[in-house]
């Protein structure tokens, strides 16, 4: 009982029962986004009480920030989105990611260490939907670093955007999908997150949105573990 009160009291101070609860029928948000926020709610107080390290709680924040910054509220988080994606891609033990940015350059330069090949990452944060992709500009960015392909990470896009990249070495992945994969890796204590599966999916689906394939990968790796 004493342990329960030691947890409950600090939680009540930080998260009052008078706070407005998350609503599945929130008219301003998709139900799926609300569900994800509910399942990713891990207060530091609770993590500490069950023996999880501060480092783990910080790692679990990374996927949340990827989603948060991708939505670019009030046009204030574009650069933060680029920075957090650098951290995200550096979670792969065999990828070295470095932020570049600026006019005429890719946002993030990545080296897939295992196969010694480079790829570019373009961070497209938007409060609405990404309306299009400049294939020519991304080609210049990719060629500047000698990259093999480009990954466009964005929260959402208009359907016509997929037509822009047909027949090109460009793929789209939704920020929420990328965040979900990293979150599951962290939550299941995968210390060596391998980029091999991502690279294989990309190579076999150039010119497409690979989000569904990444989601399938997430389910195949972690659904069974969650049932144990």
Steps between C-alpha positions, in 0.01 A plus 500: 500500500787733587667443161172570323457830683861597425418467130143632508568823684774633266295390199196686631706817544635484147186364331189626675177302479342833403699507173302443183534133399591384151186434296473235231233714333709820506375699201844656438707180492495160331397219733818307415715793617314513831545124550874528432534780756317293761722197447820707500423674832787405730547762777858523634366455853347165407805385303721579798268314738510181291876514465538644152798730455486871422688417181218268391238769565700745287524246219124446510455875452680492165222332297243732658703805398532370144122500471458828686757697300387353167166678540680837514244687713501873418803444272734480797647148495640445149863510615418302811351232275825477305703475821280230654511296178880507518466344845244255364719370219799483732299250706597246233831356614625476141393846377689823550274803453603864488282808461593732212201710393506840336413603146622257236582221745326193632371527855682190624793306354512133601757226455384138519819362651440132426475551124706819488237698312347839556139613494323831555216579738267793438298621800167637376312626804160655433192599696283407203589254223816493291374620161783377281862390468757672279670197347763713325602678818524175694711351221747789536509451877559127457770541237685752715565235766523203261185349647328193357146599597296759690260441787232769541360503853174692542187480720253495210469587130247547222451189282650668192836517679550128440486563125793740528741225605399217265808364324744687728737384777276674756274346764254652747460385859250654741656653810258310724599169338872566545439610860292190570778271381763674714265505799450124485873439464570714807210357701619144427858594590644432154850637548626440148229630267602374157437709188509193273121449496437866419754497220349186349149645505622824340699332222198286408253791509673802347253764385238398757366569848660229716302578816281192481804276450670654803184452706490135394865469603416646841214256551705200387782585740309605808139373494601151612723641775210708630284188545754324720 
